[in-house]
Amino acid sequence: MDMQEQQSAHPKSSSDTQPCDDEVLRVVYATRDDYAAEHGYDLDRIFADLKRREANTLLRKSSNEDSLQG
């Protein structure tokens, strides 16, 4: 599937997933769904927000030069 064709990420219904017995995964899935909902399940908005966060992070970024010098 071409990513350009998909304009939004659809929320998963309870019938789309297997019941999850792992509390950690339930929290991860709920957090992921909340984040997507904040952006209207719009992949372009989600991508733009992630890129904005990435640009503003203080975390060290990896590059090919770093791995070649190590």
N, C-alpha and C positions, 0 to 999 in steps of 0.2 A: 504494500500500500504506500502510495506517495504521500509524504508528510505534508506537502503543499495542499493536498485535497482535504485533509482533515482540519476543520476549523475550530473544533471544540472537543474537549474530553468529557465524555458523558459520565455522570455519577453511576456507580455500580449499585444495582439493586441487590437485595438480600438473596435473590435467586441466582445472581451471577457468580456468587462465591460459595465455597464450602464453609460450613461452620468452623470457626476458629477457636480452638481451646487454649491458645496461648495468649495470655493477657498482654504481653509486650506487642505482639502482632496486632491485636485489637486496637491498642493505643496508636501504633504506627499507621494503621489503615484509617483510623478516625482522624488523626492529625493530617494525613495526606488529603483526605476528602474535605476537611475544613479549609485547608489551604487552597485547594482547587475551587471550592465554592466561593471563597473570598474574591477570586478572579473570574467568576462566572463560568468556570470550566472552559475558559478560552485559552487555548494553548499559546497563542501569541502573547497574551497578557502574562501568563505564567512564565514563559521564556524571558520576557522583558524584565519581569521582577527578579528572576534568578540571576540574570546578567547584571542588573543594577546592584544586587546584593554582592555578587562576586567582585564587582569593581570597587565596592566600598569595604571589602574585608581587609583585615590586618593580617590574615593568615598568609604564610609564605606560599607563593605560587611555584609550582614545578615547571621546569622547562627542559627541553632536550639538552641545552648547554649544561644545566646543573647535573644531569645524569651522566654526561660524557666526562665531566671534570672530576667526578667523585671517585 
